[in-house]
Amino acid sequence: MPGTFRSRTESGLRWCAAVGIAVLLTIAVEPVAAGEPPSDDESDGQRLSAAEVNALLDQTVNDPLYDAIAALEAHGVGGVDDRFPTIFAGIEVVDDGVQMSVLYNANGDKQALEDFLGEVASVASTANLKVQPVPVAFDPQQRAELARKISADSKFWAERLGVSSVASVSFNTVSGEISIMTPDTVGARVTIEVDGVCVTVVGGAGAPTPQGAVGSASWSGAATLRVDTSPGGAG
């Protein structure tokens, strides 16, 4: 399940609820460029056609999965009020959405681990899909902080690695792997050790695309969303 941090800003949101994929925490290191509010013509270009709207409405939602995620958050597992930052790693949806694996640090504090597993078991007992705790062998909070540390000093790491720039740094909460993305070409698999953790350098990554400061659509990547796209309208 993927989560994104731009312009080196730190987000408290380590948990993402996108269906069918593992959590991937990505920290972009390029600043978001300021821009002018979109004109009416630009806004019109972002509107969906009737066919696109109908296609979106025809999509079904995995209600049992959504309900299980909401229940976990209500029990303090994930979400903005996560009670187990050193234990909870993320979720992985398997078996075409009929099972949800709740990934956790098996080497964490014993009492916190016991409380965490109790909360997961409570949710699993009433969920309409299989909720299964699955151990991982790393501290998710430590890995996330290391990824942020590398991202915050991207110029130093670019010089150390001998590349032109670092496009982003990502942390896979299923495998625990941290990857440094660069637009340069590098070897098939270059790894270095940072604070005792193996970090993979991935070449050929596209540089971040600067976005405007204001956008009228939630998928535009802008820092502020416009409610009213008319000239001088509210942001």
Backbone bond lengths (Angstrom), bond angles and torsions (degrees), N, CA, C in turn:
res aa  C-N    CA-C-N  psi(-1)  N-CA   C-N-CA  omega(-1)  CA-C   N-CA-C  phi
1 M - - - 1.452 - - 1.535 112.31 -
2 P 1.334 118.13 121.39 1.414 116.33 -169.94 1.514 115.50 -93.58
3 G 1.466 114.69 143.17 1.403 121.31 172.48 1.454 111.69 -130.63
4 T 1.473 122.37 144.52 1.460 121.74 -171.09 1.507 110.91 -126.88
5 F 1.351 117.10 138.94 1.458 123.28 178.01 1.513 106.89 -123.49
6 R 1.336 118.98 123.10 1.454 121.68 -178.25 1.520 111.69 -111.43
7 S 1.346 114.96 157.70 1.465 123.16 175.96 1.515 112.77 54.61
8 R 1.319 115.90 33.63 1.465 122.33 176.85 1.522 113.16 63.27
9 T 1.324 118.98 10.95 1.454 118.93 178.33 1.503 109.25 -78.87
10 E 1.341 116.15 142.16 1.460 120.81 -176.96 1.504 109.80 -94.36
11 S 1.315 117.95 129.05 1.454 121.67 179.22 1.512 109.82 -106.64
12 G 1.320 116.20 144.25 1.454 120.10 175.99 1.500 111.07 -78.51
13 L 1.312 117.15 -8.40 1.453 120.57 -175.28 1.504 110.39 -88.05
14 R 1.363 117.73 98.97 1.442 122.50 178.18 1.513 110.64 -96.95
15 W 1.312 116.83 -7.96 1.451 122.39 -172.51 1.510 109.37 -110.71
16 C 1.317 117.99 129.60 1.453 121.32 178.22 1.521 108.30 -126.41
17 A 1.346 117.10 147.28 1.451 120.18 -174.26 1.514 112.07 -116.88
18 A 1.301 120.58 39.63 1.443 122.98 173.27 1.520 108.28 -75.80
19 V 1.343 118.56 138.75 1.456 121.86 -171.55 1.519 111.71 -85.41
20 G 1.324 116.38 135.79 1.444 122.85 167.09 1.511 116.27 91.98
21 I 1.300 119.76 -0.76 1.451 120.19 178.87 1.512 110.41 -135.14
22 A 1.317 115.69 161.59 1.465 120.39 -178.70 1.511 110.40 -78.75
23 V 1.323 114.94 159.47 1.460 120.19 179.91 1.516 109.78 -72.07
24 L 1.322 115.94 132.44 1.459 120.46 176.19 1.508 107.76 -133.43
25 L 1.306 116.32 113.27 1.453 122.53 179.71 1.505 108.19 -88.44
26 T 1.343 117.65 116.81 1.451 121.44 -177.78 1.508 109.63 -119.44
27 I 1.328 116.17 132.71 1.446 121.99 -178.26 1.515 108.10 -117.83
28 A 1.322 117.25 106.48 1.456 121.12 178.73 1.515 108.97 -78.68
29 V 1.325 116.14 144.10 1.458 118.40 -173.38 1.518 113.09 -108.68
30 E 1.332 118.03 -6.55 1.451 119.04 179.93 1.516 110.01 -87.27
31 P 1.349 119.40 143.64 1.460 121.27 178.86 1.514 111.33 -69.62
32 V 1.330 115.63 150.76 1.457 120.86 176.11 1.517 108.08 -81.03
33 A 1.303 116.13 124.25 1.453 120.01 -176.09 1.520 110.84 -76.69
34 A 1.319 115.86 141.11 1.458 120.31 176.57 1.516 108.75 -75.23
35 G 1.306 116.41 151.92 1.447 120.48 -179.32 1.505 110.91 -152.52
36 E 1.309 115.89 172.14 1.452 120.57 179.52 1.516 109.83 -84.73
37 P 1.348 117.95 152.42 1.458 120.73 175.50 1.514 109.80 -58.49
38 P 1.348 117.83 144.64 1.462 120.05 -177.37 1.513 111.02 -66.52
39 S 1.328 115.82 146.90 1.452 120.83 175.07 1.512 108.87 -76.97
40 D 1.335 115.80 174.43 1.462 119.61 178.39 1.516 111.10 -60.57
41 D 1.357 115.91 -37.60 1.464 118.79 -179.14 1.516 110.91 -64.99
42 E 1.347 116.48 -40.87 1.462 120.30 179.62 1.523 110.15 -65.87
43 S 1.330 116.31 -38.72 1.459 119.78 -179.91 1.516 110.66 -64.87
44 D 1.339 115.57 -41.00 1.458 119.45 -179.84 1.521 110.55 -60.93
45 G 1.318 116.61 -34.62 1.448 120.25 -178.54 1.509 112.96 -68.97
46 Q 1.338 117.81 -16.78 1.446 120.98 -179.06 1.522 112.33 -94.86
47 R 1.313 117.30 -6.65 1.456 119.79 -178.80 1.516 110.85 -76.10
48 L 1.328 116.65 147.24 1.457 121.45 179.58 1.519 110.04 -83.89
49 S 1.326 115.09 146.20 1.459 119.71 174.27 1.520 109.26 -75.36
50 A 1.331 116.76 167.29 1.466 120.80 179.06 1.525 110.60 -59.89
51 A 1.335 116.84 -38.58 1.468 120.03 179.88 1.523 110.99 -65.89
52 E 1.341 116.37 -39.42 1.466 119.63 179.64 1.527 111.24 -67.96
53 V 1.325 116.00 -38.39 1.474 119.84 177.21 1.519 110.05 -62.83
54 N 1.335 117.21 -45.26 1.468 120.47 179.98 1.520 111.12 -63.52
55 A 1.337 116.72 -37.34 1.466 119.95 179.23 1.521 110.50 -64.27
56 L 1.348 116.95 -39.23 1.459 120.33 177.48 1.523 111.21 -66.70
57 L 1.327 116.57 -41.82 1.459 120.52 -178.91 1.521 111.92 -67.45
58 D 1.343 116.72 -27.35 1.460 120.38 -179.87 1.525 112.44 -75.33
59 Q 1.329 116.93 -15.71 1.458 119.39 179.98 1.527 109.84 -69.18
60 T 1.306 115.36 141.35 1.464 120.03 179.54 1.525 110.53 -96.74
61 V 1.306 115.79 153.69 1.457 122.19 179.11 1.519 108.67 -107.96
62 N 1.333 116.01 136.23 1.460 120.60 176.75 1.532 107.50 -78.55
63 D 1.331 115.86 87.10 1.461 120.26 -175.44 1.528 113.35 -60.90
64 P 1.338 120.40 -43.14 1.468 119.27 177.92 1.526 112.63 -58.50
65 L 1.347 116.61 -39.04 1.462 120.37 178.67 1.524 109.97 -66.77
66 Y 1.323 116.23 -46.48 1.464 120.17 179.39 1.523 110.40 -59.89
67 D 1.328 116.22 -44.27 1.471 120.01 -179.33 1.526 111.50 -64.31
68 A 1.333 116.81 -38.30 1.466 120.26 179.91 1.526 110.93 -67.16
69 I 1.331 116.73 -40.16 1.463 120.45 177.59 1.523 110.16 -63.48
70 A 1.342 116.21 -44.37 1.462 120.24 178.68 1.525 111.06 -62.47
71 A 1.333 116.17 -38.42 1.462 119.98 179.26 1.526 111.33 -66.91
72 L 1.330 116.72 -40.75 1.465 120.25 177.33 1.529 110.43 -60.84
73 E 1.317 116.83 -44.61 1.464 120.09 179.25 1.521 110.78 -62.64
74 A 1.341 116.40 -38.93 1.468 120.16 178.45 1.529 111.27 -63.92
75 H 1.330 116.27 -26.24 1.462 121.62 178.09 1.528 111.93 -92.61
76 G 1.320 117.25 9.10 1.463 120.96 176.82 1.507 114.86 84.00
77 V 1.329 117.80 14.39 1.466 121.64 178.86 1.523 108.05 -104.01
78 G 1.330 116.91 106.41 1.453 120.62 -177.23 1.515 111.45 81.73
79 G 1.323 115.69 -176.69 1.448 120.25 -179.45 1.521 111.87 76.36
80 V 1.324 115.73 -177.21 1.462 120.17 -176.41 1.526 112.42 -71.34
81 D 1.330 117.42 -19.73 1.463 121.00 179.17 1.528 111.76 -107.48
82 D 1.320 116.10 34.59 1.467 121.46 -178.84 1.535 110.57 -56.03
83 R 1.323 116.43 121.28 1.466 121.57 179.28 1.520 112.78 -87.84
84 F 1.325 117.30 -8.69 1.466 120.66 -172.05 1.531 111.51 -128.96
85 P 1.339 118.78 57.93 1.473 120.12 -176.38 1.520 114.33 -63.76
86 T 1.339 118.15 -26.92 1.469 120.24 179.12 1.528 111.91 -91.95
87 I 1.331 116.35 -4.44 1.467 121.08 -178.13 1.526 110.90 -110.15
88 F 1.323 116.72 -53.29 1.466 121.07 -174.68 1.519 110.94 -75.39
89 A 1.350 116.71 126.25 1.460 121.77 -179.63 1.520 112.46 -102.45
90 G 1.315 118.19 -37.17 1.456 120.80 -177.89 1.513 110.42 157.93
91 I 1.326 115.95 -168.47 1.456 120.03 176.49 1.524 109.42 -129.11
92 E 1.302 114.52 155.26 1.459 121.26 175.69 1.524 107.02 -136.25
93 V 1.317 116.15 127.53 1.459 120.94 -179.47 1.525 108.11 -93.94
94 V 1.310 116.03 127.40 1.469 121.34 -177.41 1.514 110.08 -128.41
95 D 1.342 115.21 172.19 1.470 122.41 178.06 1.523 111.77 53.09
96 D 1.347 114.92 49.00 1.468 121.03 176.45 1.520 112.76 54.95
97 G 1.312 116.24 37.56 1.455 119.79 173.72 1.513 115.77 86.31
98 V 1.334 118.48 5.66 1.466 119.22 -179.43 1.527 111.44 -94.58
99 Q 1.329 117.06 -5.09 1.457 120.47 177.51 1.522 109.50 -140.73
100 M 1.327 115.72 140.46 1.454 121.67 177.72 1.514 109.13 -121.87
101 S 1.340 116.02 122.12 1.455 121.35 177.03 1.525 108.60 -91.98
102 V 1.325 116.50 126.47 1.457 121.82 176.97 1.524 106.70 -100.17
103 L 1.320 117.05 108.78 1.456 122.51 -173.97 1.519 110.45 -83.84
104 Y 1.339 116.04 136.18 1.462 119.26 -176.98 1.525 111.06 -145.36
105 N 1.325 115.06 154.35 1.456 123.32 178.95 1.527 109.35 -77.93
106 A 1.312 116.81 107.76 1.464 121.49 -176.56 1.523 112.68 -72.69
107 N 1.330 117.48 -12.75 1.458 120.84 -178.07 1.526 112.91 -103.88
108 G 1.316 116.58 15.35 1.451 120.29 -178.10 1.522 112.55 -78.18
109 D 1.341 114.73 -179.07 1.456 121.22 178.76 1.532 110.65 -53.62
110 K 1.326 116.31 132.56 1.467 120.30 -172.69 1.518 112.88 -61.17
111 Q 1.326 117.04 -43.01 1.457 119.12 -178.72 1.525 111.17 -68.19
112 A 1.336 116.06 -42.98 1.464 120.04 178.01 1.524 110.58 -63.14
113 L 1.328 115.92 -39.19 1.459 120.80 179.16 1.523 110.75 -65.11
114 E 1.322 116.85 -41.94 1.458 120.72 178.70 1.529 110.71 -63.47
115 D 1.323 116.31 -43.62 1.471 120.04 178.81 1.528 111.12 -64.38
116 F 1.319 115.95 -41.38 1.463 120.93 179.68 1.527 111.05 -60.56
117 L 1.329 116.29 -50.01 1.461 120.19 -178.62 1.522 111.10 -63.52
118 G 1.329 116.79 -32.29 1.458 119.92 176.79 1.519 111.56 -65.74
119 E 1.331 116.99 -41.04 1.462 120.74 179.08 1.535 110.63 -66.59
120 V 1.323 116.47 -41.87 1.469 120.15 178.73 1.526 110.29 -63.87
121 A 1.324 117.29 -42.15 1.469 121.21 178.87 1.526 110.64 -62.45
122 S 1.320 116.87 -37.84 1.458 120.67 179.17 1.528 110.77 -63.32
123 V 1.331 116.74 -43.37 1.465 120.66 177.92 1.526 110.45 -66.58
124 A 1.334 116.71 -42.04 1.462 121.11 -178.28 1.526 111.89 -61.87
125 S 1.319 116.90 -30.79 1.468 120.34 -176.36 1.527 113.08 -69.34
126 T 1.329 117.40 -20.66 1.466 120.41 -178.55 1.520 113.54 -119.10
127 A 1.317 117.98 -4.73 1.469 120.87 -176.89 1.527 110.87 -72.59
128 N 1.338 114.95 152.93 1.465 121.26 178.91 1.524 112.01 -94.58
129 L 1.314 116.53 20.68 1.460 122.79 170.10 1.523 106.83 -149.68
130 K 1.318 116.19 166.27 1.454 119.66 -177.44 1.526 110.12 -75.36
131 V 1.318 116.83 123.58 1.470 122.81 176.98 1.519 107.48 -111.71
132 Q 1.333 115.91 114.27 1.457 121.28 -172.25 1.520 111.49 -122.10
133 P 1.350 119.66 119.60 1.464 120.09 174.33 1.527 110.41 -71.56
134 V 1.334 116.36 133.90 1.467 121.76 -177.84 1.531 107.95 -129.36
135 P 1.342 118.41 122.59 1.468 120.94 -177.19 1.523 113.49 -75.57
136 V 1.325 116.09 148.17 1.459 123.06 171.19 1.525 106.92 -126.50
137 A 1.316 116.79 159.82 1.470 120.29 -173.23 1.524 112.22 -105.15
138 F 1.330 117.16 45.26 1.459 119.75 176.85 1.517 109.30 -155.08
139 D 1.322 115.03 161.56 1.462 122.50 177.74 1.533 107.61 -90.30
140 P 1.321 119.16 110.70 1.470 120.69 -175.75 1.525 113.09 -62.79
141 Q 1.325 117.31 -36.15 1.462 119.85 179.85 1.522 110.82 -66.06
142 Q 1.342 116.61 -41.41 1.464 120.80 179.28 1.528 110.95 -63.49
143 R 1.342 117.31 -42.08 1.461 120.54 -179.44 1.537 110.87 -66.78
144 A 1.335 115.83 -41.37 1.463 119.21 179.27 1.522 110.92 -63.42
145 E 1.333 116.91 -41.12 1.454 120.44 179.76 1.530 110.90 -67.01
146 L 1.329 117.54 -36.40 1.462 120.49 177.96 1.527 110.09 -65.42
147 A 1.334 116.82 -41.17 1.467 119.98 178.21 1.522 110.40 -62.05
148 R 1.325 117.10 -40.54 1.461 120.74 178.10 1.541 110.97 -65.91
149 K 1.321 115.18 -39.13 1.472 120.47 -179.95 1.524 110.52 -61.62
150 I 1.325 116.74 -44.42 1.465 120.61 179.03 1.523 109.94 -64.96
151 S 1.340 116.40 -43.70 1.456 120.82 -178.69 1.524 111.80 -62.61
152 A 1.345 116.02 -39.41 1.459 119.85 -177.02 1.524 112.63 -66.95
153 D 1.331 117.36 -20.61 1.466 121.44 179.68 1.527 109.21 -121.59
154 S 1.323 115.57 48.04 1.464 120.55 -173.38 1.532 113.20 -62.67
155 K 1.341 117.28 -33.11 1.462 119.49 179.89 1.528 110.31 -64.28
156 F 1.345 116.76 -43.13 1.464 120.71 178.31 1.524 110.56 -60.40
157 W 1.342 116.36 -43.88 1.458 119.67 -176.67 1.523 111.57 -70.48
158 A 1.327 117.06 -34.03 1.462 119.34 176.12 1.524 110.18 -62.26
159 E 1.358 116.26 -42.94 1.462 120.16 178.86 1.522 111.04 -66.82
160 R 1.331 117.35 -40.53 1.461 120.39 -179.10 1.527 110.96 -65.28
161 L 1.324 116.26 -37.70 1.464 120.15 -178.05 1.518 112.38 -85.00
162 G 1.341 117.06 -11.20 1.456 120.40 -179.82 1.511 113.05 73.37
163 V 1.332 116.72 32.93 1.466 121.04 178.61 1.526 108.70 -116.62
164 S 1.325 115.61 163.94 1.467 119.79 -176.15 1.514 112.66 -70.15
165 S 1.332 116.77 -35.33 1.466 120.48 -178.59 1.513 110.13 -164.88
166 V 1.328 114.87 164.79 1.461 121.93 173.23 1.520 106.86 -109.71
167 A 1.326 116.71 119.22 1.460 120.49 -177.32 1.522 111.71 -78.37
168 S 1.328 117.10 -40.86 1.459 120.78 -179.09 1.516 109.61 -166.57
169 V 1.315 115.33 167.36 1.466 121.98 176.39 1.514 106.58 -130.44
170 S 1.329 117.70 129.95 1.461 120.32 -177.32 1.520 111.31 -126.01
171 F 1.316 114.57 150.55 1.464 122.49 178.87 1.516 108.52 -127.19
172 N 1.324 116.98 116.19 1.460 122.29 -179.98 1.519 108.55 -86.30
173 T 1.331 117.69 114.11 1.453 120.67 -174.06 1.522 113.35 -78.57
174 V 1.317 118.32 -2.20 1.461 121.05 173.71 1.522 109.99 -91.71
175 S 1.338 116.19 -50.47 1.468 120.19 -178.26 1.526 112.31 -89.36
176 G 1.334 116.60 -20.53 1.454 120.34 -176.12 1.517 113.12 82.49
177 E 1.320 118.24 1.74 1.456 122.12 -175.32 1.524 111.29 -76.15
178 I 1.330 115.95 137.05 1.457 122.94 173.33 1.516 107.62 -106.03
179 S 1.331 116.24 132.60 1.459 120.93 -178.78 1.522 110.18 -125.97
180 I 1.328 115.88 135.35 1.458 122.59 173.61 1.524 107.12 -101.75
181 M 1.331 116.49 120.37 1.460 121.30 -178.08 1.534 109.82 -96.87
182 T 1.329 116.08 133.05 1.457 121.27 176.56 1.525 109.23 -134.40
183 P 1.332 117.90 145.44 1.474 119.06 177.47 1.523 112.93 -72.03
184 D 1.323 117.87 -12.27 1.458 121.48 -178.95 1.530 111.11 -74.88
185 T 1.323 114.97 160.71 1.458 120.65 175.10 1.523 108.97 -85.43
186 V 1.326 115.82 127.79 1.466 120.60 178.14 1.520 108.21 -128.78
187 G 1.324 116.27 179.38 1.450 120.49 179.51 1.517 111.95 -62.33
188 A 1.324 116.20 169.42 1.459 121.17 -176.83 1.527 111.54 -55.52
189 R 1.324 117.16 -42.40 1.467 120.13 178.72 1.525 108.91 -151.59
190 V 1.310 115.79 98.98 1.452 122.20 178.96 1.518 108.26 -100.85
191 T 1.320 117.48 126.36 1.460 120.41 179.54 1.522 109.81 -126.05
192 I 1.325 114.83 145.15 1.456 121.44 174.38 1.527 106.76 -131.46
193 E 1.318 116.62 166.01 1.462 120.34 178.66 1.524 109.01 -111.02
194 V 1.343 115.31 127.25 1.460 121.57 179.12 1.524 108.00 -127.05
195 D 1.309 117.04 118.48 1.468 122.24 -179.37 1.533 111.64 52.50
196 G 1.325 115.81 38.59 1.459 120.50 178.05 1.518 114.41 80.58
197 V 1.324 118.05 5.49 1.468 121.79 -179.07 1.521 109.17 -114.74
198 C 1.332 116.83 133.11 1.459 120.92 177.14 1.531 109.60 -74.50
199 V 1.322 116.12 128.87 1.462 122.63 -178.95 1.527 107.78 -120.57
200 T 1.315 116.32 131.60 1.461 121.74 -178.77 1.523 110.24 -96.55
201 V 1.324 116.40 135.58 1.457 121.75 176.45 1.528 107.74 -100.39
202 V 1.333 115.70 122.21 1.462 121.35 -176.23 1.521 108.90 -112.77
203 G 1.337 117.39 121.62 1.456 121.94 -179.68 1.515 112.55 -92.65
204 G 1.323 114.66 166.27 1.459 120.27 176.52 1.506 114.65 79.28
205 A 1.334 117.84 11.63 1.466 120.39 178.97 1.513 109.50 -77.50
206 G 1.309 116.62 138.96 1.456 120.67 178.89 1.511 111.59 -69.01
207 A 1.310 116.14 144.63 1.462 120.40 177.10 1.522 109.36 -69.85
208 P 1.332 118.77 147.23 1.456 121.40 178.99 1.520 111.03 -58.31
209 T 1.329 116.62 140.78 1.453 122.00 178.95 1.518 109.85 -90.12
210 P 1.343 118.36 119.82 1.458 119.34 178.68 1.522 110.63 -60.23
211 Q 1.326 116.48 140.74 1.453 122.07 179.93 1.519 109.21 -115.91
212 G 1.312 116.05 158.71 1.456 120.97 176.12 1.514 110.74 -70.52
213 A 1.317 115.79 162.66 1.462 120.04 -179.15 1.515 111.57 -75.09
214 V 1.341 117.04 -25.49 1.462 121.05 -176.91 1.516 108.87 -130.35
215 G 1.322 117.85 136.21 1.453 121.63 177.62 1.513 110.60 -139.87
216 S 1.315 117.01 155.13 1.461 120.19 -177.92 1.517 112.11 -98.23
217 A 1.327 117.73 -1.15 1.461 120.51 -177.82 1.513 109.48 -130.55
218 S 1.323 116.08 142.69 1.465 120.33 -174.84 1.513 112.83 -65.54
219 W 1.322 117.90 -21.32 1.464 120.18 -178.28 1.537 111.63 -93.15
220 S 1.329 118.55 6.90 1.462 120.32 -175.44 1.515 112.55 -79.44
221 G 1.344 117.99 -15.67 1.449 120.52 179.43 1.513 113.87 79.52
222 A 1.319 117.70 9.36 1.459 120.15 -178.32 1.520 110.58 -76.96
223 A 1.317 115.26 160.14 1.454 120.45 -178.09 1.526 112.13 -74.18
224 T 1.320 116.55 -29.45 1.463 121.35 -179.01 1.515 109.08 -130.18
225 L 1.315 118.08 138.48 1.461 121.90 178.81 1.525 109.53 -99.12
226 R 1.308 116.31 135.70 1.458 120.65 178.36 1.521 109.24 -89.32
227 V 1.329 115.86 127.72 1.458 120.87 175.15 1.519 109.46 -80.25
228 D 1.333 116.76 -39.36 1.443 123.43 -178.70 1.526 107.40 -118.00
229 T 1.333 116.99 116.90 1.467 119.92 -174.86 1.525 112.43 -90.21
230 S 1.321 118.56 3.46 1.445 120.12 177.18 1.525 110.09 -71.00
231 P 1.341 118.42 156.56 1.473 119.68 -179.91 1.520 111.48 -55.03
232 G 1.314 116.15 127.02 1.454 120.36 -179.75 1.494 114.09 77.45
233 G 1.343 117.29 7.44 1.475 120.92 -178.16 1.508 112.13 -69.58
234 A 1.314 115.41 165.53 1.463 121.18 -176.86 1.517 111.09 -68.59
235 G 1.321 116.06 146.73 1.458 121.82 175.92 1.505 110.42 -102.78
